[in-house]
Amino acid sequence: MFQLRTLPFTEIAGLVSKETCEYHYGKHHQTYINNLNNLIKGTEFESKGLFEILTQSQGGVFNNAAQVYNHDFYWDCITPTTSVRSAELEDAIKASFGDLAKFKETFLNAATTLFGSGWCWVVYNPSSQKLEIKQTSNAQTPVTEKLIPVLVVDVWEHAYYIDHRNARPAYLEQFFNHINWEFVSKSLETAKKNGLEAVKNYTKSLHS
């Protein structure tokens, strides 16, 4: 049985209020956990880990497993405290986007223009050995394309409507101001070292 992970904060001023945490984490994220547990009962996935379910399932099982993972990762990508980028991450941003300003512009534009509900990711592509920006709709995740996430922003409306109403750009600006660069730096480091095993190890750290 999967359990809801611990939220690494109670609120982030300007980005996610306690009320948003209560609904987004306590209700939406919890519902994906509950649905996944119910859907895998008596199936081949009942004894498998989240990574295996994520990469081997389809339909409702996949949708709920992916939403568990996507939300797990999102919560770690934001922080109420100041964080710094590693030299490795700085170099990767420069190599892939030119500089931080261009990266921010490209990333936030991709997140703003994603139609409907979904996620905007920064992934490490082992083939190109560069960072790339990836839009996914609904529950989809780049992991199924063998891309390793290092950063994600949730652009489902329930992620920001309580605090920012329909102003997605305002939410995204605040998101960028509260990125947990230390987590992103570590995610890039493990992605380069371990490939998709980095995703598997991350899921196991939360759902052993």
DRENPA-3360 file (N, C-alpha, C; in nm, 2 decimals, always signed):
BEGIN
1 = MFQLRTLP = +0.08/-0.12/+0.00/+0.00/+0.00/+0.00/+0.09/+0.12/+0.00 ~ +0.06/+0.21/-0.09/+0.13/+0.34/-0.10/+0.07/+0.44/+0.00 ~ +0.16/+0.52/+0.05/+0.12/+0.63/+0.15/+0.16/+0.76/+0.10 ~ +0.08/+0.86/+0.14/+0.11/+1.00/+0.10/+0.24/+1.05/+0.16 ~ +0.33/+1.10/+0.08/+0.46/+1.14/+0.14/+0.44/+1.26/+0.23 ~ +0.54/+1.29/+0.31/+0.53/+1.41/+0.39/+0.56/+1.53/+0.31 ~ +0.48/+1.64/+0.33/+0.51/+1.76/+0.26/+0.63/+1.83/+0.33 ~ +0.72/+1.88/+0.25/+0.85/+1.94/+0.31/+0.83/+2.08/+0.36;
9 = FTEIAGLV = +0.71/+2.13/+0.36/+0.68/+2.27/+0.42/+0.53/+2.27/+0.45 ~ +0.49/+2.38/+0.52/+0.35/+2.40/+0.55/+0.28/+2.50/+0.46 ~ +0.37/+2.59/+0.41/+0.32/+2.69/+0.31/+0.45/+2.76/+0.26 ~ +0.43/+2.83/+0.14/+0.54/+2.91/+0.09/+0.47/+3.04/+0.05 ~ +0.51/+3.15/+0.13/+0.45/+3.28/+0.12/+0.46/+3.33/-0.03 ~ +0.35/+3.37/-0.08/+0.35/+3.42/-0.22/+0.33/+3.32/-0.33 ~ +0.35/+3.19/-0.29/+0.34/+3.08/-0.39/+0.22/+2.99/-0.36 ~ +0.23/+2.92/-0.24/+0.13/+2.82/-0.21/+0.09/+2.85/-0.06;
17 = SKETCEYH = -0.03/+2.88/-0.04/-0.08/+2.91/+0.10/-0.11/+2.78/+0.17 ~ -0.14/+2.79/+0.30/-0.18/+2.67/+0.37/-0.31/+2.61/+0.32 ~ -0.40/+2.69/+0.27/-0.52/+2.64/+0.21/-0.49/+2.56/+0.08 ~ -0.40/+2.62/+0.00/-0.37/+2.54/-0.12/-0.30/+2.41/-0.08 ~ -0.21/+2.41/+0.01/-0.15/+2.29/+0.06/-0.26/+2.19/+0.11 ~ -0.36/+2.24/+0.18/-0.46/+2.15/+0.23/-0.54/+2.08/+0.12 ~ -0.57/+2.16/+0.01/-0.64/+2.10/-0.10/-0.55/+2.03/-0.20 ~ -0.45/+2.09/-0.24/-0.36/+2.03/-0.35/-0.29/+1.91/-0.30;
25 = YGKHHQTY = -0.23/+1.92/-0.18/-0.16/+1.80/-0.12/-0.26/+1.71/-0.04 ~ -0.33/+1.77/+0.05/-0.42/+1.69/+0.14/-0.54/+1.62/+0.07 ~ -0.58/+1.67/-0.04/-0.70/+1.62/-0.11/-0.66/+1.56/-0.25 ~ -0.61/+1.64/-0.34/-0.57/+1.59/-0.47/-0.47/+1.48/-0.47 ~ -0.35/+1.51/-0.41/-0.24/+1.42/-0.40/-0.29/+1.29/-0.33 ~ -0.36/+1.31/-0.22/-0.41/+1.19/-0.14/-0.50/+1.11/-0.22 ~ -0.59/+1.17/-0.31/-0.68/+1.10/-0.39/-0.61/+1.01/-0.49 ~ -0.50/+1.06/-0.55/-0.42/+0.98/-0.64/-0.36/+0.85/-0.57;
33 = INNLNNLI = -0.32/+0.87/-0.45/-0.27/+0.76/-0.37/-0.38/+0.66/-0.34 ~ -0.49/+0.71/-0.30/-0.60/+0.62/-0.27/-0.65/+0.54/-0.39 ~ -0.66/+0.62/-0.51/-0.70/+0.55/-0.63/-0.60/+0.44/-0.67 ~ -0.47/+0.48/-0.66/-0.37/+0.38/-0.71/-0.38/+0.25/-0.62 ~ -0.39/+0.27/-0.49/-0.40/+0.15/-0.40/-0.52/+0.07/-0.44 ~ -0.63/+0.13/-0.47/-0.75/+0.06/-0.50/-0.74/-0.01/-0.63 ~ -0.68/+0.05/-0.73/-0.67/+0.00/-0.87/-0.57/-0.12/-0.88 ~ -0.47/-0.12/-0.79/-0.37/-0.23/-0.81/-0.40/-0.35/-0.72;
41 = KGTEFESK = -0.50/-0.34/-0.64/-0.54/-0.46/-0.56/-0.57/-0.58/-0.65 ~ -0.51/-0.69/-0.62/-0.54/-0.81/-0.69/-0.48/-0.82/-0.83 ~ -0.40/-0.72/-0.87/-0.34/-0.72/-1.00/-0.19/-0.75/-0.99 ~ -0.12/-0.76/-1.11/+0.02/-0.78/-1.11/+0.10/-0.67/-1.05 ~ +0.04/-0.55/-1.03/+0.11/-0.44/-0.98/+0.11/-0.42/-0.83 ~ +0.03/-0.51/-0.77/+0.01/-0.50/-0.62/+0.14/-0.50/-0.54 ~ +0.23/-0.58/-0.59/+0.36/-0.60/-0.51/+0.47/-0.52/-0.57 ~ +0.44/-0.44/-0.67/+0.55/-0.37/-0.74/+0.57/-0.23/-0.69;
49 = GLFEILTQ = +0.69/-0.17/-0.71/+0.72/-0.04/-0.67/+0.66/+0.07/-0.76 ~ +0.67/+0.19/-0.72/+0.61/+0.30/-0.80/+0.67/+0.31/-0.94 ~ +0.80/+0.30/-0.94/+0.88/+0.31/-1.07/+0.83/+0.21/-1.17 ~ +0.82/+0.08/-1.12/+0.78/-0.03/-1.21/+0.63/+0.00/-1.26 ~ +0.55/+0.04/-1.17/+0.41/+0.07/-1.21/+0.41/+0.18/-1.31 ~ +0.49/+0.29/-1.29/+0.50/+0.40/-1.37/+0.54/+0.37/-1.51 ~ +0.63/+0.27/-1.52/+0.69/+0.24/-1.65/+0.63/+0.12/-1.72 ~ +0.54/+0.05/-1.65/+0.49/-0.07/-1.71/+0.33/-0.07/-1.73;
57 = SQGGVFNN = +0.27/+0.03/-1.67/+0.12/+0.02/-1.66/+0.06/+0.12/-1.77 ~ -0.07/+0.11/-1.78/-0.15/+0.19/-1.87/-0.28/+0.23/-1.81 ~ -0.35/+0.32/-1.88/-0.49/+0.35/-1.83/-0.49/+0.41/-1.69 ~ -0.59/+0.38/-1.62/-0.61/+0.44/-1.49/-0.50/+0.41/-1.39 ~ -0.44/+0.29/-1.39/-0.33/+0.26/-1.30/-0.21/+0.36/-1.33 ~ -0.18/+0.37/-1.46/-0.07/+0.47/-1.50/-0.11/+0.61/-1.46 ~ -0.23/+0.65/-1.49/-0.26/+0.79/-1.46/-0.24/+0.83/-1.31 ~ -0.29/+0.74/-1.23/-0.28/+0.77/-1.08/-0.13/+0.75/-1.03;
65 = AAQVYNHD = -0.06/+0.65/-1.08/+0.08/+0.63/-1.04/+0.16/+0.75/-1.09 ~ +0.14/+0.80/-1.21/+0.21/+0.91/-1.26/+0.18/+1.04/-1.18 ~ +0.05/+1.06/-1.15/+0.02/+1.17/-1.07/+0.08/+1.17/-0.93 ~ +0.09/+1.05/-0.87/+0.16/+1.04/-0.74/+0.31/+1.08/-0.76 ~ +0.38/+1.03/-0.86/+0.52/+1.07/-0.89/+0.53/+1.22/-0.92 ~ +0.45/+1.26/-1.01/+0.46/+1.40/-1.06/+0.44/+1.50/-0.94 ~ +0.35/+1.47/-0.85/+0.33/+1.56/-0.74/+0.44/+1.54/-0.64 ~ +0.48/+1.42/-0.61/+0.60/+1.40/-0.52/+0.72/+1.49/-0.56;
73 = FYWDCITP = +0.75/+1.49/-0.69/+0.86/+1.56/-0.75/+0.84/+1.71/-0.74 ~ +0.72/+1.75/-0.77/+0.68/+1.89/-0.77/+0.71/+1.95/-0.63 ~ +0.66/+1.88/-0.53/+0.68/+1.94/-0.39/+0.83/+1.96/-0.36 ~ +0.91/+1.87/-0.41/+1.06/+1.89/-0.38/+1.12/+2.00/-0.46 ~ +1.06/+2.04/-0.57/+1.11/+2.14/-0.65/+1.09/+2.28/-0.60 ~ +1.01/+2.30/-0.50/+0.99/+2.43/-0.44/+1.03/+2.44/-0.30 ~ +1.06/+2.56/-0.25/+1.11/+2.57/-0.11/+1.08/+2.71/-0.06 ~ +1.05/+2.73/+0.07/+1.03/+2.86/+0.12/+1.16/+2.93/+0.16;
81 = TTSVRSAE = +1.28/+2.86/+0.15/+1.40/+2.92/+0.18/+1.49/+2.94/+0.06 ~ +1.60/+3.02/+0.08/+1.69/+3.05/-0.03/+1.77/+2.93/-0.06 ~ +1.79/+2.90/-0.19/+1.87/+2.79/-0.23/+1.97/+2.83/-0.34 ~ +2.07/+2.76/-0.37/+2.17/+2.80/-0.47/+2.19/+2.68/-0.57 ~ +2.23/+2.72/-0.69/+2.25/+2.63/-0.80/+2.40/+2.58/-0.79 ~ +2.42/+2.45/-0.82/+2.55/+2.40/-0.82/+2.62/+2.45/-0.95 ~ +2.75/+2.44/-0.95/+2.83/+2.48/-1.06/+2.80/+2.39/-1.18 ~ +2.77/+2.26/-1.16/+2.73/+2.17/-1.26/+2.60/+2.21/-1.33;
89 = LEDAIKAS = +2.50/+2.25/-1.24/+2.37/+2.30/-1.30/+2.39/+2.43/-1.38 ~ +2.47/+2.52/-1.32/+2.50/+2.65/-1.39/+2.55/+2.62/-1.53 ~ +2.65/+2.53/-1.54/+2.71/+2.49/-1.67/+2.61/+2.43/-1.76 ~ +2.52/+2.34/-1.71/+2.42/+2.28/-1.79/+2.32/+2.38/-1.85 ~ +2.28/+2.47/-1.76/+2.19/+2.58/-1.81/+2.25/+2.66/-1.92 ~ +2.38/+2.70/-1.90/+2.45/+2.78/-2.01/+2.46/+2.70/-2.14 ~ +2.50/+2.57/-2.12/+2.52/+2.49/-2.24/+2.39/+2.46/-2.32 ~ +2.28/+2.46/-2.25/+2.15/+2.42/-2.31/+2.07/+2.55/-2.35;
97 = FGDLAKFK = +2.08/+2.66/-2.28/+2.00/+2.77/-2.30/+2.07/+2.90/-2.32 ~ +2.20/+2.91/-2.29/+2.27/+3.03/-2.31/+2.30/+3.10/-2.18 ~ +2.20/+3.13/-2.10/+2.22/+3.19/-1.97/+2.09/+3.17/-1.89 ~ +2.09/+3.21/-1.76/+1.98/+3.19/-1.67/+1.86/+3.27/-1.72 ~ +1.88/+3.39/-1.77/+1.77/+3.47/-1.81/+1.69/+3.41/-1.93 ~ +1.77/+3.35/-2.02/+1.71/+3.29/-2.14/+1.64/+3.16/-2.10 ~ +1.70/+3.09/-2.00/+1.63/+2.97/-1.95/+1.50/+3.00/-1.89 ~ +1.50/+3.10/-1.80/+1.38/+3.14/-1.73/+1.27/+3.18/-1.84;
105 = ETFLNAAT = +1.31/+3.26/-1.94/+1.21/+3.30/-2.04/+1.15/+3.18/-2.11 ~ +1.24/+3.09/-2.15/+1.20/+2.97/-2.23/+1.11/+2.88/-2.15 ~ +1.15/+2.86/-2.02/+1.08/+2.77/-1.94/+0.94/+2.82/-1.90 ~ +0.93/+2.95/-1.86/+0.81/+3.01/-1.82/+0.71/+3.02/-1.94 ~ +0.77/+3.05/-2.06/+0.68/+3.06/-2.17/+0.62/+2.92/-2.21 ~ +0.70/+2.82/-2.19/+0.65/+2.68/-2.22/+0.54/+2.64/-2.12 ~ +0.56/+2.68/-1.99/+0.46/+2.65/-1.89/+0.34/+2.74/-1.91 ~ +0.35/+2.86/-1.95/+0.24/+2.95/-1.97/+0.15/+2.90/-2.09;
113 = TLFGSGWC = +0.21/+2.86/-2.19/+0.14/+2.82/-2.32/+0.09/+2.68/-2.33 ~ +0.12/+2.60/-2.23/+0.07/+2.46/-2.23/-0.08/+2.47/-2.21 ~ -0.15/+2.41/-2.31/-0.29/+2.42/-2.32/-0.36/+2.32/-2.22 ~ -0.45/+2.37/-2.14/-0.52/+2.28/-2.05/-0.44/+2.25/-1.93 ~ -0.46/+2.13/-1.88/-0.40/+2.08/-1.76/-0.27/+2.00/-1.79 ~ -0.17/+2.01/-1.71/-0.05/+1.93/-1.73/+0.07/+1.98/-1.65 ~ +0.19/+1.95/-1.71/+0.31/+1.98/-1.64/+0.42/+2.03/-1.73 ~ +0.50/+2.12/-1.68/+0.62/+2.16/-1.77/+0.75/+2.12/-1.69;
121 = WVVYNPSS = +0.83/+2.05/-1.76/+0.95/+1.99/-1.70/+1.08/+2.04/-1.76 ~ +1.18/+2.03/-1.68/+1.32/+2.04/-1.73/+1.37/+1.90/-1.71 ~ +1.42/+1.84/-1.82/+1.47/+1.70/-1.81/+1.61/+1.69/-1.86 ~ +1.68/+1.59/-1.81/+1.81/+1.56/-1.87/+1.80/+1.45/-1.97 ~ +1.84/+1.48/-2.09/+1.83/+1.38/-2.20/+1.97/+1.31/-2.21 ~ +1.98/+1.18/-2.18/+2.10/+1.11/-2.18/+2.16/+1.10/-2.32 ~ +2.07/+1.11/-2.42/+2.12/+1.10/-2.56/+2.20/+1.22/-2.60 ~ +2.14/+1.34/-2.57/+2.20/+1.47/-2.61/+2.30/+1.52/-2.50;
129 = QKLEIKQT = +2.28/+1.46/-2.38/+2.36/+1.50/-2.26/+2.33/+1.65/-2.23 ~ +2.21/+1.70/-2.26/+2.17/+1.83/-2.23/+2.04/+1.84/-2.16 ~ +2.01/+1.96/-2.11/+1.88/+1.98/-2.05/+1.78/+2.02/-2.16 ~ +1.66/+1.98/-2.14/+1.56/+2.01/-2.24/+1.43/+2.04/-2.16 ~ +1.34/+2.12/-2.23/+1.21/+2.15/-2.17/+1.11/+2.07/-2.23 ~ +1.02/+2.01/-2.15/+0.92/+1.92/-2.20/+0.78/+1.95/-2.14 ~ +0.68/+1.97/-2.23/+0.55/+1.99/-2.18/+0.48/+1.85/-2.19 ~ +0.40/+1.82/-2.08/+0.32/+1.70/-2.08/+0.18/+1.73/-2.04;
137 = SNAQTPVT = +0.08/+1.67/-2.10/-0.06/+1.69/-2.07/-0.11/+1.59/-1.96 ~ -0.20/+1.64/-1.88/-0.27/+1.56/-1.78/-0.17/+1.49/-1.69 ~ -0.17/+1.35/-1.69/-0.08/+1.28/-1.60/+0.05/+1.24/-1.67 ~ +0.07/+1.27/-1.79/+0.19/+1.22/-1.86/+0.32/+1.27/-1.80 ~ +0.42/+1.19/-1.81/+0.55/+1.22/-1.75/+0.66/+1.18/-1.85 ~ +0.77/+1.26/-1.85/+0.88/+1.23/-1.94/+0.96/+1.10/-1.91 ~ +0.93/+1.04/-1.79/+1.00/+0.92/-1.75/+0.97/+0.81/-1.85 ~ +0.85/+0.81/-1.91/+0.81/+0.70/-2.00/+0.89/+0.72/-2.14;
145 = EKLIPVLV = +0.95/+0.83/-2.16/+1.03/+0.85/-2.28/+1.18/+0.84/-2.25 ~ +1.21/+0.79/-2.13/+1.35/+0.77/-2.08/+1.42/+0.90/-2.07 ~ +1.35/+1.00/-2.03/+1.41/+1.13/-2.00/+1.40/+1.15/-1.85 ~ +1.50/+1.21/-1.79/+1.51/+1.21/-1.64/+1.48/+1.35/-1.59 ~ +1.37/+1.37/-1.52/+1.33/+1.50/-1.47/+1.43/+1.56/-1.37 ~ +1.45/+1.69/-1.38/+1.53/+1.76/-1.28/+1.45/+1.88/-1.22 ~ +1.34/+1.92/-1.28/+1.26/+2.03/-1.24/+1.12/+2.01/-1.30 ~ +1.02/+2.04/-1.22/+0.88/+2.04/-1.28/+0.79/+2.15/-1.21;
153 = VDVWEHAY = +0.71/+2.21/-1.29/+0.60/+2.29/-1.24/+0.47/+2.24/-1.28 ~ +0.38/+2.23/-1.18/+0.24/+2.19/-1.20/+0.16/+2.30/-1.25 ~ +0.10/+2.28/-1.37/+0.01/+2.38/-1.43/-0.13/+2.34/-1.44 ~ -0.17/+2.23/-1.36/-0.31/+2.21/-1.34/-0.37/+2.32/-1.26 ~ -0.49/+2.36/-1.29/-0.54/+2.48/-1.23/-0.55/+2.47/-1.08 ~ -0.57/+2.35/-1.03/-0.59/+2.33/-0.88/-0.46/+2.37/-0.81 ~ -0.34/+2.37/-0.88/-0.22/+2.41/-0.82/-0.21/+2.55/-0.78 ~ -0.29/+2.64/-0.85/-0.27/+2.78/-0.82/-0.40/+2.86/-0.81;
161 = YIDHRNAR = -0.51/+2.80/-0.83/-0.63/+2.88/-0.84/-0.67/+2.95/-0.71 ~ -0.65/+2.88/-0.60/-0.69/+2.94/-0.47/-0.61/+3.07/-0.45 ~ -0.48/+3.07/-0.48/-0.39/+3.18/-0.45/-0.38/+3.28/-0.56 ~ -0.39/+3.24/-0.68/-0.37/+3.32/-0.80/-0.48/+3.33/-0.90 ~ -0.59/+3.27/-0.86/-0.71/+3.26/-0.95/-0.66/+3.21/-1.09 ~ -0.70/+3.27/-1.19/-0.67/+3.22/-1.33/-0.54/+3.28/-1.38 ~ -0.46/+3.35/-1.30/-0.34/+3.42/-1.34/-0.22/+3.32/-1.34 ~ -0.22/+3.23/-1.44/-0.11/+3.13/-1.44/+0.03/+3.20/-1.45;
169 = PAYLEQFF = +0.05/+3.31/-1.53/+0.18/+3.37/-1.54/+0.23/+3.43/-1.40 ~ +0.13/+3.48/-1.32/+0.17/+3.53/-1.19/+0.22/+3.42/-1.10 ~ +0.15/+3.30/-1.10/+0.19/+3.18/-1.03/+0.33/+3.14/-1.07 ~ +0.35/+3.14/-1.20/+0.48/+3.08/-1.26/+0.59/+3.17/-1.22 ~ +0.57/+3.30/-1.21/+0.68/+3.40/-1.17/+0.71/+3.37/-1.02 ~ +0.61/+3.35/-0.94/+0.64/+3.31/-0.80/+0.71/+3.18/-0.79 ~ +0.66/+3.08/-0.87/+0.73/+2.95/-0.87/+0.88/+2.96/-0.90 ~ +0.91/+3.04/-1.00/+1.05/+3.06/-1.03/+1.13/+3.12/-0.92;
177 = NHINWEFV = +1.07/+3.21/-0.85/+1.13/+3.27/-0.73/+1.16/+3.18/-0.61 ~ +1.09/+3.06/-0.62/+1.09/+2.97/-0.50/+1.14/+2.83/-0.55 ~ +1.21/+2.82/-0.66/+1.27/+2.69/-0.70/+1.37/+2.64/-0.60 ~ +1.36/+2.52/-0.57/+1.46/+2.45/-0.48/+1.58/+2.41/-0.56 ~ +1.67/+2.51/-0.58/+1.78/+2.48/-0.67/+1.88/+2.37/-0.62 ~ +1.88/+2.35/-0.49/+1.96/+2.25/-0.43/+1.91/+2.11/-0.48 ~ +1.78/+2.10/-0.47/+1.72/+1.97/-0.52/+1.74/+1.95/-0.67 ~ +1.72/+2.06/-0.74/+1.74/+2.05/-0.89/+1.88/+2.01/-0.92;
185 = SKSLETAK = +1.97/+2.07/-0.85/+2.12/+2.04/-0.87/+2.15/+1.89/-0.84 ~ +2.09/+1.84/-0.73/+2.11/+1.70/-0.69/+2.05/+1.61/-0.80 ~ +1.93/+1.65/-0.85/+1.86/+1.57/-0.95/+1.94/+1.56/-1.07 ~ +2.00/+1.67/-1.12/+2.09/+1.67/-1.23/+2.21/+1.58/-1.21 ~ +2.27/+1.59/-1.10/+2.39/+1.51/-1.06/+2.35/+1.36/-1.07 ~ +2.24/+1.32/-1.01/+2.21/+1.18/-1.01/+2.16/+1.13/-1.15 ~ +2.10/+1.22/-1.22/+2.05/+1.19/-1.36/+2.17/+1.15/-1.45 ~ +2.28/+1.24/-1.44/+2.40/+1.22/-1.52/+2.47/+1.09/-1.48;
193 = KNGLEAVK = +2.47/+1.06/-1.35/+2.54/+0.94/-1.30/+2.46/+0.81/-1.32 ~ +2.33/+0.82/-1.30/+2.25/+0.69/-1.29/+2.14/+0.68/-1.40 ~ +2.12/+0.78/-1.48/+2.01/+0.76/-1.58/+1.88/+0.74/-1.51 ~ +1.80/+0.65/-1.57/+1.66/+0.63/-1.52/+1.66/+0.57/-1.38 ~ +1.78/+0.51/-1.34/+1.79/+0.46/-1.20/+1.77/+0.57/-1.10 ~ +1.80/+0.69/-1.14/+1.78/+0.80/-1.05/+1.64/+0.82/-1.02 ~ +1.55/+0.80/-1.11/+1.41/+0.81/-1.09/+1.36/+0.70/-1.00 ~ +1.41/+0.58/-1.03/+1.37/+0.46/-0.95/+1.42/+0.48/-0.80;
201 = NYTKSLHS = +1.54/+0.53/-0.78/+1.59/+0.55/-0.65/+1.51/+0.66/-0.58 ~ +1.47/+0.76/-0.65/+1.39/+0.87/-0.59/+1.25/+0.82/-0.54 ~ +1.19/+0.74/-0.63/+1.06/+0.69/-0.59/+1.07/+0.59/-0.47 ~ +1.18/+0.52/-0.46/+1.20/+0.42/-0.35/+1.23/+0.50/-0.22 ~ +1.29/+0.62/-0.23/+1.32/+0.70/-0.11/+1.19/+0.75/-0.05 ~ +1.08/+0.76/-0.12/+0.96/+0.81/-0.07/+0.86/+0.70/-0.05 ~ +0.87/+0.59/-0.13/+0.77/+0.48/-0.12/+0.85/+0.35/-0.11 ~ +0.91/+0.32/+0.00/+0.99/+0.20/+0.01/+0.90/+0.08/+0.04;
% end
